Amino acid sequence: MKLPWTLLLAGLLALSGLGCGSCKESAEEADAFVRDPDNQKCAVNDDCVVIEANCAPLDTAYCGQVALSRDAAATDEWQSIQDGLDACDANCEVCLALLLPQCSSDGFCRQSN
């Protein structure tokens, strides 16, 4: 009688591990996308937007938000990444910071708070 419960528990643990792996993969994809200089290029402040990274641990994010070029944020690639982030368990706290996107003097989107 112990064997079915052991198998059920093992199955649940395996499934929970799959979910974590896909979220980690989504976070890694998001981080690589945001770090790509081509996705940060701008000429004026209006070329930049702040996007929600949810709970993804992006190196350049502040309070779950990060600056990105408006063109990059509108791509199918980013939308696919964002869908992956949205599907992850957002069981974390995100502060209510209001970040302002700016085009820096070197022509890249940055955020200020």
N, C-alpha and C positions, 0 to 999 in steps of 0.2 A: 504494500500500500504506500510505502514511502517513495518508491520509484516514480510514480506519476507526478507527485508534488515536486520532486527534485527536477524532473524534466521541465515542468511548467516554470519553475523558478529560473532554470538555466535559459529557457526560451525568452522569458521576460528580460533577463539581464542582457541577452544578446540583442534584443530589439532596442533596448534603451541605449546600448552602445552604438547602434547604427544611427540613431537620432543625433547623438552627440558628435559623431564623426561627420555627418553632413553639415552640421552647424559650424564645426571647425573649418570644414572645407569652404563654406560660404564666407566665413570671416576672412580666410586666407585670400580668397578671390577678391573680396571687397578691398582688403588692404593693398593687394597688388594693383588693383585698378586705380585706387585713390593715389597711390605713390607714383604712378606713371606720369611723368612730366607732361606728356601730350594731353592728359586729362585735367591738367591744372592751368593750361595756357589762357591768358586773358589780355585784353588791351585796356579795358575800363571796368569799374566796379560792377556794372550791370552784366558783365560776362560771367560773373561768379554767383553761385547759389550755395546755401547750406543745406546739406542733406542729412537725413536721420540714418545713423548706423545702428540704431537700436542698442543691443547689448554686445555687439561685436567689438572685440578688443583691438581697434585700429590704432596704430601708433600715432597718427596725426589727429585723432578725434579728441574732442573735449566734451564731456557730458553726453556722449552718444551722438555727437554731431560733428560734421567735418565739411570743409569748403571744397567745392568741386566746380569745374567750369560748367556753365549752363549747357553747352553743347554736349559734353560728356554725360551729364546727368540725364539728358534726353535720349541717349542711345538705347537700343534694344539690349546691348550687353549689360549696361548698368541696371536696366529694369529687371533683367533676369537675375542679376546678383541681388538686387533689392528684394525680389520675391523670395529668394533663398533665405535672406536675413529675416524677412517677415515671418517665414514659416518656422523659424527657430523658436525655441522656448524663450520668451523674453522675461524670464523670472529674475530680474535684476532691477536695481534702482537706477534711474537716469535723472539727473538734476534738471532743473527748469531754466538753465542758462539760455539767454538770448544771444546767439552768436551772430555777428554781422560779417558777411562775406566782403572781402576787399581784393582788389587787384593790386598786388605789390609793385614796387618800382621795377622789380626784375621780371615782371610779366607773368606772374603765377598767382593763382587764387590762394588766399590765406583767410583765416578767420580771426576776428578779434572779439573779445568779450568785455 
